[in-house]
Amino acid sequence: MSARTDPMILVIATVRVVPGQEAEYEAAVAEIMPRVREANPGILFYHAGRCREEAGTYRVVEAYADRAAMERHIGSASLQASLAQLQPVVADVEIKLHDFVA
């Protein structure tokens, strides 16, 4: 078995929403995420979930085939449009990159 030279990349973003804007955030990501997945075939997984323990906190979990796929997504017009749409309801974002191991 050969090792991958360009590993899959996992991204976990913690998104904190402006209090009272949770419904707006959820509606926006429900519309945005399918569009972004469709526009970026190197995205293997791209979904958001609401944190049960922290009100107004969401996790966006992303998996990319490789670094090039992640960079295409970051530079894509679909992502830039999505960020602009979400900006009014997002208070804070923390992004962590992970190399796939299993």
N, CA, C and O atoms as a DFTB+ gen file, in Angstrom:
408 C
 N C O
     1  1       0.845      -1.171       0.000
     2  2       0.000       0.000       0.000
     3  2       0.892       1.235       0.000
     4  3       1.818       1.338       0.805
     5  1       0.618       2.155      -0.885
     6  2       1.433       3.370      -0.947
     7  2       0.769       4.491      -0.155
     8  3      -0.457       4.589      -0.097
     9  1       1.589       5.321       0.444
    10  2       1.086       6.462       1.212
    11  2       0.676       7.571       0.249
    12  3       1.280       7.744      -0.810
    13  1      -0.328       8.299       0.620
    14  2      -0.746       9.455      -0.178
    15  2       0.310      10.534      -0.043
    16  3       0.763      10.831       1.062
    17  1       0.700      11.117      -1.157
    18  2       1.654      12.218      -1.098
    19  2       0.947      13.551      -0.872
    20  3       1.558      14.494      -0.369
    21  1      -0.293      13.641      -1.227
    22  2      -1.075      14.854      -1.032
    23  2      -2.345      14.446      -0.287
    24  3      -3.344      14.096      -0.915
    25  1      -2.312      14.488       1.049
    26  2      -3.426      13.926       1.815
    27  2      -4.714      14.722       1.702
    28  3      -4.724      15.922       1.426
    29  1      -5.797      13.996       1.927
    30  2      -7.095      14.635       2.038
    31  2      -7.010      15.640       3.182
    32  3      -6.310      15.404       4.167
    33  1      -7.707      16.739       3.058
    34  2      -7.699      17.776       4.088
    35  2      -9.092      17.889       4.692
    36  3     -10.094      17.965       3.981
    37  1      -9.131      17.896       6.013
    38  2     -10.373      18.096       6.739
    39  2     -10.342      19.486       7.357
    40  3      -9.317      19.912       7.889
    41  1     -11.446      20.176       7.287
    42  2     -11.561      21.510       7.863
    43  2     -12.753      21.494       8.817
    44  3     -13.837      21.018       8.480
    45  1     -12.521      22.025      10.010
    46  2     -13.620      22.192      10.956
    47  2     -13.651      23.663      11.346
    48  3     -12.715      24.186      11.951
    49  1     -14.731      24.303      10.990
    50  2     -14.905      25.721      11.306
    51  2     -15.956      25.847      12.395
    52  3     -17.033      25.258      12.305
    53  1     -15.639      26.612      13.414
    54  2     -16.598      26.941      14.462
    55  2     -17.149      28.325      14.127
    56  3     -16.404      29.300      14.034
    57  1     -18.448      28.389      13.950
    58  2     -19.111      29.632      13.568
    59  2     -20.024      30.049      14.713
    60  3     -20.904      29.299      15.137
    61  1     -19.794      31.250      15.197
    62  2     -20.672      31.821      16.223
    63  2     -21.523      32.894      15.555
    64  3     -21.010      33.812      14.915
    65  1     -22.830      32.754      15.719
    66  2     -23.795      33.616      15.041
    67  2     -24.209      34.754      15.974
    68  3     -24.265      34.588      17.192
    69  1     -24.493      35.893      15.387
    70  2     -25.019      37.033      16.132
    71  2     -26.291      36.564      16.854
    72  3     -27.174      35.986      16.220
    73  1     -26.397      36.804      18.171
    74  2     -27.592      36.365      18.895
    75  2     -28.875      36.837      18.212
    76  3     -29.006      37.994      17.814
    77  1     -29.815      35.899      18.093
    78  2     -31.087      36.204      17.447
    79  2     -31.083      35.991      15.944
    80  3     -32.126      36.120      15.303
    81  1     -29.926      35.666      15.366
    82  2     -29.816      35.491      13.910
    83  2     -29.665      34.025      13.499
    84  3     -29.308      33.732      12.358
    85  1     -29.933      33.114      14.423
    86  2     -29.748      31.689      14.133
    87  2     -30.614      31.204      12.973
    88  3     -30.130      30.478      12.104
    89  1     -31.874      31.592      12.949
    90  2     -32.768      31.153      11.864
    91  2     -32.283      31.660      10.516
    92  3     -32.344      30.939       9.520
    93  1     -31.804      32.894      10.480
    94  2     -31.283      33.458       9.233
    95  2     -30.036      32.709       8.769
    96  3     -29.881      32.429       7.580
    97  1     -29.140      32.382       9.720
    98  2     -27.931      31.625       9.375
    99  2     -28.305      30.255       8.812
   100  3     -27.794      29.843       7.771
   101  1     -29.193      29.561       9.505
   102  2     -29.580      28.215       9.064
   103  2     -30.239      28.236       7.689
   104  3     -29.967      27.369       6.858
   105  1     -31.090      29.202       7.447
   106  2     -31.732      29.314       6.129
   107  2     -30.692      29.592       5.053
   108  3     -30.754      29.025       3.962
   109  1     -29.738      30.465       5.360
   110  2     -28.707      30.801       4.377
   111  2     -27.829      29.596       4.049
   112  3     -27.580      29.319       2.876
   113  1     -27.357      28.876       5.070
   114  2     -26.475      27.742       4.772
   115  2     -27.230      26.610       4.079
   116  3     -26.643      25.868       3.292
   117  1     -28.525      26.472       4.363
   118  2     -29.316      25.452       3.673
   119  2     -29.375      25.735       2.172
   120  3     -29.454      24.808       1.367
   121  1     -29.336      26.998       1.803
   122  2     -29.336      27.376       0.383
   123  2     -27.918      27.357      -0.196
   124  3     -27.712      26.925      -1.330
   125  1     -26.957      27.823       0.580
   126  2     -25.584      27.991       0.101
   127  2     -24.851      26.664      -0.088
   128  3     -24.219      26.450      -1.123
   129  1     -24.927      25.788       0.882
   130  2     -24.067      24.599       0.870
   131  2     -24.256      23.703      -0.353
   132  3     -23.258      23.270      -0.928
   133  1     -25.474      23.403      -0.777
   134  2     -25.612      22.593      -1.992
   135  2     -25.000      23.278      -3.218
   136  3     -24.398      22.621      -4.067
   137  1     -25.160      24.602      -3.304
   138  2     -24.605      25.348      -4.429
   139  2     -23.075      25.284      -4.435
   140  3     -22.466      25.099      -5.488
   141  1     -22.461      25.435      -3.271
   142  2     -21.003      25.394      -3.173
   143  2     -20.491      23.988      -3.487
   144  3     -19.497      23.843      -4.199
   145  1     -21.155      22.949      -2.965
   146  2     -20.739      21.564      -3.263
   147  2     -20.791      21.308      -4.767
   148  3     -19.880      20.704      -5.333
   149  1     -21.856      21.769      -5.405
   150  2     -22.029      21.569      -6.854
   151  2     -20.934      22.277      -7.653
   152  3     -20.460      21.748      -8.658
   153  1     -20.538      23.455      -7.217
   154  2     -19.564      24.260      -7.949
   155  2     -18.123      23.786      -7.752
   156  3     -17.235      24.196      -8.499
   157  1     -17.880      22.928      -6.756
   158  2     -16.513      22.517      -6.413
   159  2     -16.434      21.000      -6.285
   160  3     -16.609      20.468      -5.189
   161  1     -16.174      20.295      -7.383
   162  2     -16.175      18.827      -7.347
   163  2     -15.102      18.198      -6.447
   164  3     -15.209      17.017      -6.116
   165  1     -14.071      18.955      -6.042
   166  2     -13.053      18.418      -5.140
   167  2     -13.492      18.379      -3.692
   168  3     -12.768      17.872      -2.835
   169  1     -14.687      18.917      -3.407
   170  2     -15.227      18.859      -2.053
   171  2     -15.871      17.487      -1.871
   172  3     -16.784      17.114      -2.607
   173  1     -15.382      16.743      -0.880
   174  2     -15.925      15.417      -0.608
   175  2     -17.052      15.456       0.414
   176  3     -17.947      14.611       0.394
   177  1     -17.008      16.439       1.307
   178  2     -18.006      16.580       2.367
   179  2     -18.044      18.051       2.744
   180  3     -16.993      18.667       2.921
   181  1     -19.233      18.626       2.871
   182  2     -19.362      20.050       3.190
   183  2     -20.729      20.261       3.808
   184  3     -21.723      20.442       3.105
   185  1     -20.768      20.234       5.146
   186  2     -22.042      20.322       5.844
   187  2     -21.892      21.134       7.123
   188  3     -20.791      21.279       7.654
   189  1     -23.007      21.660       7.611
   190  2     -23.031      22.443       8.855
   191  2     -23.926      21.744       9.864
   192  3     -24.904      21.085       9.512
   193  1     -23.560      21.908      11.136
   194  2     -24.384      21.367      12.216
   195  2     -24.466      22.364      13.362
   196  3     -23.538      23.137      13.600
   197  1     -25.590      22.333      14.064
   198  2     -25.806      23.210      15.221
   199  2     -25.259      22.512      16.464
   200  3     -25.547      21.338      16.696
   201  1     -24.476      23.227      17.258
   202  2     -23.906      22.695      18.488
   203  2     -25.002      22.574      19.541
   204  3     -25.742      23.527      19.781
   205  1     -25.106      21.421      20.159
   206  2     -26.127      21.209      21.188
   207  2     -25.778      21.881      22.507
   208  3     -26.670      22.263      23.265
   209  1     -24.494      22.029      22.785
   210  2     -24.055      22.558      24.080
   211  2     -23.832      24.065      24.099
   212  3     -23.764      24.658      25.176
   213  1     -23.717      24.696      22.941
   214  2     -23.389      26.123      22.882
   215  2     -24.394      26.844      21.991
   216  3     -24.368      26.690      20.770
   217  1     -25.263      27.617      22.587
   218  2     -26.272      28.350      21.816
   219  2     -25.607      29.272      20.800
   220  3     -24.616      29.937      21.099
   221  1     -26.169      29.300      19.600
   222  2     -25.662      30.193      18.565
   223  2     -24.340      29.764      17.955
   224  3     -23.690      30.546      17.262
   225  1     -23.936      28.519      18.210
   226  2     -22.662      28.015      17.691
   227  2     -22.917      26.870      16.722
   228  3     -23.739      25.989      16.973
   229  1     -22.194      26.906      15.609
   230  2     -22.323      25.900      14.557
   231  2     -20.939      25.383      14.196
   232  3     -19.940      26.073      14.395
   233  1     -20.885      24.179      13.669
   234  2     -19.643      23.646      13.122
   235  2     -19.892      23.379      11.636
   236  3     -20.896      22.781      11.251
   237  1     -18.958      23.835      10.828
   238  2     -18.967      23.500       9.407
   239  2     -17.829      22.506       9.220
   240  3     -16.672      22.806       9.513
   241  1     -18.175      21.313       8.727
   242  2     -17.199      20.242       8.540
   243  2     -17.024      20.048       7.044
   244  3     -17.986      19.840       6.305
   245  1     -15.770      20.123       6.618
   246  2     -15.445      20.055       5.192
   247  2     -14.349      19.021       4.973
   248  3     -13.457      18.870       5.808
   249  1     -14.416      18.317       3.861
   250  2     -13.346      17.399       3.466
   251  2     -13.037      17.654       1.991
   252  3     -13.934      17.713       1.150
   253  1     -11.755      17.803       1.705
   254  2     -11.289      18.076       0.345
   255  2     -10.395      16.939      -0.119
   256  3      -9.641      16.372       0.672
   257  1     -10.477      16.608      -1.387
   258  2      -9.673      15.527      -1.947
   259  2      -8.183      15.770      -1.739
   260  3      -7.415      14.832      -1.527
   261  1      -7.784      17.028      -1.801
   262  2      -6.372      17.389      -1.631
   263  2      -6.268      18.903      -1.451
   264  3      -7.274      19.613      -1.464
   265  1      -5.056      19.375      -1.285
   266  2      -4.824      20.803      -1.057
   267  2      -5.319      21.646      -2.241
   268  3      -5.893      22.717      -2.045
   269  1      -5.095      21.162      -3.458
   270  2      -5.534      21.902      -4.643
   271  2      -7.048      22.094      -4.634
   272  3      -7.538      23.167      -4.987
   273  1      -7.790      21.069      -4.235
   274  2      -9.257      21.185      -4.175
   275  2      -9.669      22.228      -3.141
   276  3     -10.583      23.017      -3.378
   277  1      -8.988      22.229      -1.987
   278  2      -9.302      23.224      -0.960
   279  2      -8.985      24.632      -1.463
   280  3      -9.768      25.555      -1.241
   281  1      -7.869      24.803      -2.126
   282  2      -7.494      26.124      -2.632
   283  2      -8.449      26.606      -3.726
   284  3      -8.750      27.797      -3.803
   285  1      -8.930      25.684      -4.575
   286  2      -9.932      26.069      -5.583
   287  2     -11.202      26.570      -4.896
   288  3     -11.799      27.561      -5.314
   289  1     -11.599      25.871      -3.843
   290  2     -12.794      26.280      -3.093
   291  2     -12.591      27.666      -2.477
   292  3     -13.461      28.530      -2.587
   293  1     -11.455      27.875      -1.837
   294  2     -11.176      29.157      -1.180
   295  2     -11.204      30.305      -2.188
   296  3     -11.668      31.401      -1.871
   297  1     -10.716      30.057      -3.383
   298  2     -10.675      31.095      -4.403
   299  2     -11.912      31.195      -5.261
   300  3     -11.977      32.034      -6.159
   301  1     -12.903      30.349      -5.001
   302  2     -14.068      30.293      -5.889
   303  2     -15.028      31.463      -5.681
   304  3     -15.166      31.997      -4.580
   305  1     -15.669      31.833      -6.752
   306  2     -16.688      32.887      -6.693
   307  2     -17.854      32.442      -5.818
   308  3     -18.458      33.267      -5.131
   309  1     -18.182      31.140      -5.832
   310  2     -19.306      30.656      -5.014
   311  2     -19.025      30.851      -3.534
   312  3     -19.933      31.207      -2.784
   313  1     -17.791      30.627      -3.091
   314  2     -17.468      30.843      -1.682
   315  2     -17.498      32.332      -1.344
   316  3     -18.039      32.720      -0.308
   317  1     -16.935      33.153      -2.191
   318  2     -16.914      34.592      -1.920
   319  2     -18.339      35.153      -1.813
   320  3     -18.618      35.982      -0.947
   321  1     -19.224      34.706      -2.683
   322  2     -20.616      35.149      -2.624
   323  2     -21.281      34.660      -1.338
   324  3     -22.065      35.384      -0.724
   325  1     -20.969      33.440      -0.939
   326  2     -21.533      32.876       0.287
   327  2     -21.076      33.650       1.510
   328  3     -21.882      33.962       2.387
   329  1     -19.788      33.961       1.574
   330  2     -19.261      34.717       2.715
   331  2     -19.918      36.089       2.814
   332  3     -20.237      36.553       3.908
   333  1     -20.115      36.728       1.682
   334  2     -20.771      38.038       1.684
   335  2     -22.210      37.923       2.187
   336  3     -22.690      38.795       2.911
   337  1     -22.884      36.861       1.807
   338  2     -24.271      36.649       2.227
   339  2     -24.354      36.374       3.728
   340  3     -25.309      36.801       4.377
   341  1     -23.370      35.667       4.291
   342  2     -23.393      35.286       5.700
   343  2     -22.836      36.357       6.641
   344  3     -23.139      36.355       7.834
   345  1     -22.040      37.251       6.116
   346  2     -21.346      38.234       6.950
   347  2     -22.254      38.951       7.958
   348  3     -21.848      39.107       9.110
   349  1     -23.448      39.390       7.587
   350  2     -24.280      40.131       8.550
   351  2     -24.726      39.313       9.770
   352  3     -25.040      39.894      10.809
   353  1     -24.760      37.988       9.666
   354  2     -25.263      37.169      10.772
   355  2     -24.168      36.439      11.545
   356  3     -24.453      35.827      12.574
   357  1     -22.929      36.490      11.074
   358  2     -21.834      35.778      11.724
   359  2     -21.045      36.726      12.615
   360  3     -20.579      37.776      12.172
   361  1     -20.903      36.333      13.892
   362  2     -20.152      37.142      14.853
   363  2     -18.675      36.780      14.857
   364  3     -17.825      37.656      15.016
   365  1     -18.349      35.469      14.680
   366  2     -16.969      35.005      14.800
   367  2     -16.827      33.664      14.110
   368  3     -17.754      32.855      14.107
   369  1     -15.656      33.433      13.522
   370  2     -15.345      32.151      12.892
   371  2     -13.938      31.738      13.302
   372  3     -13.006      32.541      13.270
   373  1     -13.800      30.480      13.684
   374  2     -12.488      29.889      13.981
   375  2     -12.336      28.668      13.076
   376  3     -13.183      27.775      13.084
   377  1     -11.248      28.631      12.294
   378  2     -11.040      27.552      11.324
   379  2      -9.811      26.752      11.701
   380  3      -8.750      27.316      11.971
   381  1      -9.958      25.416      11.717
   382  2      -8.843      24.508      12.001
   383  2      -8.699      23.529      10.838
   384  3      -9.671      22.901      10.417
   385  1      -7.464      23.409      10.322
   386  2      -7.161      22.464       9.246
   387  2      -6.614      21.179       9.852
   388  3      -5.886      21.209      10.844
   389  1      -6.971      20.054       9.246
   390  2      -6.533      18.738       9.725
   391  2      -6.088      17.903       8.523
   392  3      -6.743      17.916       7.481
   393  1      -4.987      17.185       8.666
   394  2      -4.573      16.218       7.649
   395  2      -5.261      14.889       7.944
   396  3      -5.286      14.434       9.087
   397  1      -5.808      14.283       6.922
   398  2      -6.513      13.006       7.043
   399  2      -5.535      11.920       7.465
   400  3      -4.448      11.814       6.896
   401  1      -5.902      11.115       8.451
   402  2      -5.070       9.980       8.859
   403  2      -5.788       8.639       8.756
   404  3      -5.129       7.615       8.574
   405  1      -7.094       8.609       8.865
   406  2      -7.814       7.340       8.747
   407  2      -9.279       7.590       8.466
   408  3     -10.052       6.641       8.332
